Amino acid sequence: MKKQVNLLYFSPTCTTEKVVKAAGSKISDSVKEYNITLPKSRENSISFSKDDLVIVGVPVYSGRIPALIEDYFKNISGNDTLAVLTAVYGHREYDDALLELKHIFENKGFIPIAAAAFLGEHSFTDKLAGGRPDNDDIKIAEGFGKAVKDKLDKINDISDISPFNIKGNFPYRERKPGSHMIPSTSNECVSCGVCANSCPTGAIDFDEYSNINENKCVTCCSCVKRCPTGAKSIQAEAYKKASAWLIENFSAVRKEPEIFI
Ligand SMILES: Cc1cc2nc3c(=O)[nH]c(=O)nc-3n(C[C@H](O)[C@H](O)[C@H](O)COP(=O)(O)O)c2cc1C
């Protein structure tokens, strides 16, 4: 079955972006990109048709898809559109994120044909999945893309699509109320504006980069990872505790991507 391949992804620290691009590159030479990371890119609704295949990519936040993206997905619709679902997580667990993604997209007129969970360097610390997706992960993501293409080639009609199982539970893992772990700005800041320009929620004031709206910040760590002088960091006690707990409990054994097709 010939389809227009589309990438639809939210990726504040770019690990999800790398995975969906690697998978997409093995399905088609001409993919359309919908990078919905920045607020401006989420201003419009997007409708996909029967002629599209959409590779959806989201990071896992607290074992779920990020709440703001769940909200934005209300503006996405399909019409018997094939979907490939990917979640990228930071070496703790992806819990119910893939199942949640599957339910959302099925309810929006999409037909999921494959799903995968990949590893990406944890937003909070490079001591969990540091440098991932690495070359091995990218090869697996490309192999995933090839497997999707093979599946697609065998589909002549949507009635040919065989169901597949994925991991996850419903009711989903409860989202805990955030503890406002917002970044601090040191006097290393050179006012380059990289942080405000890349903030997925518009939480950083464009006139005063150290001014961060704690009701908008989702602790995605885009600003922390991108700051060229290392001026942004999270000093909140809750963040330090969470990072230490993650490193102690989830860094020992290398986890591998999981593919469901
Ligand atoms: C607020 C928040 C919550 C997170 N929760 C989880 C989690 O439950 N499990 C996990 O393994 N990683 C978790 N992570 C790590 C991200 O899923 C991981 O770093 C991912 O690669 C980030 O994707 P991105 O680079 O596309 O932004 C969390 C990160 C953030 C910012």
Ligand as a Chemical Component Dictionary entry (heavy atoms), coordinates in Angstrom:
data_LIG
# 
_chem_comp.id                   LIG 
_chem_comp.type                 NON-POLYMER 
_chem_comp.pdbx_formal_charge   0 
_chem_comp.three_letter_code    LIG 
# 
loop_
_chem_comp_atom.comp_id 
_chem_comp_atom.atom_id 
_chem_comp_atom.alt_atom_id 
_chem_comp_atom.type_symbol 
_chem_comp_atom.charge 
_chem_comp_atom.model_Cartn_x 
_chem_comp_atom.model_Cartn_y 
_chem_comp_atom.model_Cartn_z 
_chem_comp_atom.pdbx_ordinal 
LIG C1  C1  C 0 8.782  15.499 33.379 1  
LIG C2  C2  C 0 9.472  14.259 32.884 2  
LIG C3  C3  C 0 9.021  13.009 33.280 3  
LIG C4  C4  C 0 9.674  11.857 32.816 4  
LIG N1  N1  N 0 9.183  10.634 33.179 5  
LIG C5  C5  C 0 9.806  9.499  32.742 6  
LIG C6  C6  C 0 9.306  8.202  33.082 7  
LIG O1  O1  O 0 8.262  8.041  33.692 8  
LIG N2  N2  N 0 10.016 7.110  32.694 9  
LIG C7  C7  C 0 11.194 7.227  32.001 10 
LIG O2  O2  O 0 11.828 6.211  31.754 11 
LIG N3  N3  N 0 11.644 8.444  31.589 12 
LIG C8  C8  C 0 10.985 9.578  31.929 13 
LIG N4  N4  N 0 11.433 10.812 31.527 14 
LIG C9  C9  C 0 12.559 10.885 30.593 15 
LIG C10 C10 C 0 12.139 11.096 29.139 16 
LIG O3  O3  O 0 11.101 10.218 28.794 17 
LIG C11 C11 C 0 13.331 10.837 28.204 18 
LIG O4  O4  O 0 14.431 11.569 28.608 19 
LIG C12 C12 C 0 13.020 11.133 26.743 20 
LIG O5  O5  O 0 14.096 10.612 25.998 21 
LIG C13 C13 C 0 12.882 12.623 26.457 22 
LIG O6  O6  O 0 12.460 12.793 25.130 23 
LIG P1  P1  P 0 12.862 14.069 24.227 24 
LIG O7  O7  O 0 14.370 14.045 24.105 25 
LIG O8  O8  O 0 12.221 13.792 22.926 26 
LIG O9  O9  O 0 12.411 15.284 24.933 27 
LIG C14 C14 C 0 10.805 11.967 31.953 28 
LIG C15 C15 C 0 11.241 13.234 31.574 29 
LIG C16 C16 C 0 10.581 14.369 32.023 30 
LIG C17 C17 C 0 11.053 15.705 31.552 31 
# 
loop_
_chem_comp_bond.comp_id 
_chem_comp_bond.atom_id_1 
_chem_comp_bond.atom_id_2 
_chem_comp_bond.value_order 
_chem_comp_bond.pdbx_ordinal 
LIG C1  C2  SING 1  
LIG C2  C3  SING 2  
LIG C2  C16 DOUB 3  
LIG C3  C4  DOUB 4  
LIG C4  N1  SING 5  
LIG C4  C14 SING 6  
LIG N1  C5  DOUB 7  
LIG C5  C6  SING 8  
LIG C5  C8  SING 9  
LIG C6  O1  DOUB 10 
LIG C6  N2  SING 11 
LIG N2  C7  SING 12 
LIG C7  O2  DOUB 13 
LIG C7  N3  SING 14 
LIG N3  C8  DOUB 15 
LIG C8  N4  SING 16 
LIG N4  C9  SING 17 
LIG N4  C14 SING 18 
LIG C9  C10 SING 19 
LIG C10 O3  SING 20 
LIG C10 C11 SING 21 
LIG C11 O4  SING 22 
LIG C11 C12 SING 23 
LIG C12 O5  SING 24 
LIG C12 C13 SING 25 
LIG C13 O6  SING 26 
LIG O6  P1  SING 27 
LIG P1  O7  DOUB 28 
LIG P1  O8  SING 29 
LIG P1  O9  SING 30 
LIG C14 C15 DOUB 31 
LIG C15 C16 SING 32 
LIG C16 C17 SING 33 
# 
